Amino acid sequence: MAELSDIDNETVRGEIEEFLVDPAEIERFVNLFAAASLEMLEIAEAVIIGEHEDVDSLTQQALDNGTSALEIMDDGLIAGMGIVGIKFREDFIFVPEVLVCARAMKAGMAHIEPILSASGAMTQETVVMGTVKGDLHDIGKNLCIMMLRGAGLTVIDLGVDTAPEDFVNAVKETEAVVIGMSALLTTTMPNMERTIEVFRDVGLRSEVGIMVGGAPVTEEYAISIGADAYGKDAMACVEAAKGLAATQHSKSAT
């Protein structure tokens, strides 16, 4: 395992030291950033502090220097936004700060997306995302969507107050293999289970991987309602979606 001191960027080190508590998350980000180049660390730093002009110029500079679009996306943009997602989840920052950081990440993705699209890297499986029925909160969901799209996944955003039937119809129309449900209220969490039940009722449960997340949602709750994965934060959402897509793809191939 790499050490915090192995990360050659003071700001990134400080962010990990000050805001990350979970040992597994600390290990993941320390290993990620310790292996990253100075250029990627600078991009991640600019995303974390929300400097969109710096992200724009640093991304273009990295591309000009021959760094691959995938490396910039994974080790710079998404890695930096991963720290932002954790800070938001733990209430260290709030919606305005997240939006500033999101703008910074988008500045970099404006350079990256055309390259990935042309190479075919943006044509992966489709994910349907929505906040469940009765819940109008969407900032966490929107952060996950941005990260999912940044990771090359096609995302259908159903918005807020999404009925179980809307999730089902979206899967039928798009042939999505993953759906993600978000809830910020304990009173709307039961609608996650209702949605899963509707997928069973229409005979589509085995055709789609289901992940859930949101502030009051826990891994234990996800298991209890029959979800396939739990997204603790935006970065975990991306990992869960990719894993579920791979599982569904392998099932369809057999």
Helices and strands as residue ranges (DSSP letters): G 4-6, H 10-19, H 23-34, H 38-49, H 52-64, H 69-71, I 72-78, H 79-89, H 95-119, E 126-131, H 139-150, E 154-157, H 164-174, E 178-182, H 190-201, G 205-207, E 209-213, H 219-224, E 229-231, H 234-253
